[in-house]
Amino acid sequence: MTQILVVDDNPMIRKLLGMALSRQFSVCEAADGASALETIMRHKPQVVFLDIMMPAANEGFDLLDMLRRDPQTRNIVVAMITSRTGTADREMAMAKGADGFFSKPFNLQEIVRWATQQLRPGEAVK
């Protein structure tokens, strides 16, 4: 089954995303960049939903940089999720190689639809 990792320091966000995504995918969670990196190496997720602001400011951007530099992880689909809604944050995420960007509060159906489209291109999504 397709593996998705949700990385956010807020347990409620992890739970909400996990519940929505687990109907179609296998979901694992991490609360910070260090545990996310460990989980990525262990579970090899195809998609990562990554919060920008975790315990350290911009920790999500730092992890995104690491993922894109490593040949083993550079092709993982990454969507940034954040309460920072400025255009500069979206532009920075895309410049660093993010595949998607979702501002909190986000639409759970939109998140699931996006993940499905990333993993099953060309498939009709309801």
C-alpha positions as a Markdown table, in Angstrom:
| # | Residue | x | y | z |
|---|---|---|---|---|
| 1 | Met | 0.0 | 0.0 | 0.0 |
| 2 | Thr | 1.2 | 3.5 | -0.7 |
| 3 | Gln | 2.9 | 5.2 | 2.2 |
| 4 | Ile | 2.3 | 8.8 | 3.2 |
| 5 | Leu | 4.1 | 10.7 | 6.0 |
| 6 | Val | 2.5 | 13.6 | 7.9 |
| 7 | Val | 5.0 | 15.8 | 9.6 |
| 8 | Asp | 3.6 | 18.4 | 12.0 |
| 9 | Asp | 4.4 | 19.4 | 15.6 |
| 10 | Asn | 0.6 | 19.7 | 16.2 |
| 11 | Pro | -0.8 | 16.3 | 17.1 |
| 12 | Met | -4.4 | 17.4 | 16.1 |
| 13 | Ile | -3.2 | 18.3 | 12.6 |
| 14 | Arg | -1.4 | 14.9 | 12.3 |
| 15 | Lys | -4.6 | 13.1 | 13.5 |
| 16 | Leu | -6.9 | 15.0 | 11.1 |
| 17 | Leu | -4.6 | 14.4 | 8.1 |
| 18 | Gly | -4.0 | 10.8 | 9.1 |
| 19 | Met | -7.7 | 10.0 | 9.4 |
| 20 | Ala | -8.5 | 11.6 | 6.0 |
| 21 | Leu | -5.6 | 10.0 | 4.2 |
| 22 | Ser | -5.8 | 6.6 | 5.8 |
| 23 | Arg | -9.0 | 5.7 | 3.9 |
| 24 | Gln | -6.8 | 5.3 | 0.8 |
| 25 | Phe | -3.2 | 5.2 | 2.0 |
| 26 | Ser | -1.0 | 3.8 | 4.7 |
| 27 | Val | -0.1 | 6.8 | 6.9 |
| 28 | Cys | 2.7 | 7.4 | 9.4 |
| 29 | Glu | 3.4 | 10.5 | 11.4 |
| 30 | Ala | 6.3 | 12.5 | 12.8 |
| 31 | Ala | 6.4 | 15.5 | 15.1 |
| 32 | Asp | 9.7 | 17.1 | 14.0 |
| 33 | Gly | 12.3 | 17.1 | 11.3 |
| 34 | Ala | 14.6 | 14.6 | 13.0 |
| 35 | Ser | 11.9 | 12.0 | 13.6 |
| 36 | Ala | 10.6 | 12.7 | 10.1 |
| 37 | Leu | 14.0 | 11.9 | 8.5 |
| 38 | Glu | 14.2 | 8.7 | 10.5 |
| 39 | Thr | 10.7 | 7.7 | 9.5 |
| 40 | Ile | 11.5 | 8.5 | 5.8 |
| 41 | Met | 14.5 | 6.2 | 5.8 |
| 42 | Arg | 12.6 | 3.4 | 7.5 |
| 43 | His | 9.2 | 3.6 | 5.7 |
| 44 | Lys | 10.1 | 5.1 | 2.3 |
| 45 | Pro | 6.9 | 7.1 | 1.9 |
| 46 | Gln | 5.9 | 8.2 | -1.6 |
| 47 | Val | 4.4 | 11.5 | -0.3 |
| 48 | Val | 5.3 | 13.7 | 2.6 |
| 49 | Phe | 3.0 | 16.5 | 4.0 |
| 50 | Leu | 5.5 | 18.8 | 5.8 |
| 51 | Asp | 4.8 | 21.6 | 8.1 |
| 52 | Ile | 7.1 | 24.6 | 7.7 |
| 53 | Met | 7.1 | 25.8 | 11.3 |
| 54 | Met | 7.8 | 23.0 | 13.8 |
| 55 | Pro | 9.8 | 23.3 | 17.0 |
| 56 | Ala | 12.5 | 25.3 | 15.1 |
| 57 | Ala | 11.5 | 28.1 | 12.7 |
| 58 | Asn | 11.7 | 27.0 | 9.1 |
| 59 | Glu | 12.4 | 23.4 | 10.1 |
| 60 | Gly | 10.2 | 22.2 | 7.3 |
| 61 | Phe | 12.2 | 24.1 | 4.7 |
| 62 | Asp | 15.4 | 22.7 | 6.2 |
| 63 | Leu | 14.1 | 19.1 | 5.9 |
| 64 | Leu | 12.8 | 19.8 | 2.3 |
| 65 | Asp | 16.4 | 21.0 | 1.4 |
| 66 | Met | 17.8 | 17.7 | 2.8 |
| 67 | Leu | 15.3 | 15.6 | 1.0 |
| 68 | Arg | 16.0 | 17.3 | -2.4 |
| 69 | Arg | 19.8 | 17.0 | -2.0 |
| 70 | Asp | 19.8 | 13.2 | -1.2 |
| 71 | Pro | 19.5 | 10.9 | -4.2 |
| 72 | Gln | 17.6 | 8.4 | -2.1 |
| 73 | Thr | 14.8 | 10.9 | -1.3 |
| 74 | Arg | 14.9 | 13.6 | -4.0 |
| 75 | Asn | 11.9 | 12.1 | -5.8 |
| 76 | Ile | 9.5 | 11.9 | -2.9 |
| 77 | Val | 6.5 | 14.1 | -3.5 |
| 78 | Val | 6.4 | 16.8 | -0.9 |
| 79 | Ala | 3.6 | 19.2 | 0.0 |
| 80 | Met | 4.2 | 22.0 | 2.5 |
| 81 | Ile | 1.4 | 22.6 | 5.0 |
| 82 | Thr | 1.6 | 25.8 | 7.0 |
| 83 | Ser | -0.3 | 28.5 | 8.8 |
| 84 | Arg | 2.1 | 31.0 | 7.1 |
| 85 | Thr | 0.0 | 32.1 | 4.2 |
| 86 | Gly | 2.2 | 34.7 | 2.6 |
| 87 | Thr | 3.1 | 34.6 | -1.1 |
| 88 | Ala | 6.8 | 34.6 | -0.1 |
| 89 | Asp | 6.4 | 31.3 | 1.8 |
| 90 | Arg | 4.7 | 29.7 | -1.2 |
| 91 | Glu | 7.3 | 31.0 | -3.6 |
| 92 | Met | 10.1 | 29.8 | -1.3 |
| 93 | Ala | 8.5 | 26.4 | -1.0 |
| 94 | Met | 8.2 | 26.0 | -4.7 |
| 95 | Ala | 11.8 | 27.3 | -5.3 |
| 96 | Lys | 13.1 | 24.7 | -2.9 |
| 97 | Gly | 11.4 | 21.9 | -4.8 |
| 98 | Ala | 8.0 | 21.5 | -3.0 |
| 99 | Asp | 5.4 | 19.8 | -5.2 |
| 100 | Gly | 2.4 | 21.4 | -3.4 |
| 101 | Phe | 1.5 | 24.0 | -0.8 |
| 102 | Phe | -1.5 | 24.1 | 1.5 |
| 103 | Ser | -2.4 | 26.8 | 4.0 |
| 104 | Lys | -4.0 | 26.0 | 7.3 |
| 105 | Pro | -6.9 | 25.7 | 7.7 |
| 106 | Phe | -7.0 | 23.4 | 4.7 |
| 107 | Asn | -9.7 | 21.4 | 3.0 |
| 108 | Leu | -9.2 | 17.7 | 3.8 |
| 109 | Gln | -10.9 | 16.6 | 0.7 |
| 110 | Glu | -8.5 | 18.8 | -1.4 |
| 111 | Ile | -5.5 | 17.2 | 0.4 |
| 112 | Val | -6.7 | 13.7 | -0.3 |
| 113 | Arg | -7.5 | 14.6 | -3.9 |
| 114 | Trp | -4.1 | 16.1 | -4.4 |
| 115 | Ala | -2.3 | 13.1 | -3.0 |
| 116 | Thr | -4.3 | 10.8 | -5.2 |
| 117 | Gln | -3.5 | 12.8 | -8.3 |
| 118 | Gln | 0.2 | 12.8 | -7.4 |
| 119 | Leu | 0.3 | 9.0 | -6.9 |
| 120 | Arg | -2.1 | 8.0 | -9.7 |
| 121 | Pro | -1.7 | 10.6 | -12.5 |
| 122 | Gly | -4.5 | 10.5 | -15.0 |
| 123 | Glu | -6.9 | 8.7 | -12.7 |
| 124 | Ala | -10.3 | 10.4 | -12.3 |
| 125 | Val | -10.6 | 11.8 | -8.8 |
| 126 | Lys | -13.9 | 12.5 | -7.3 |
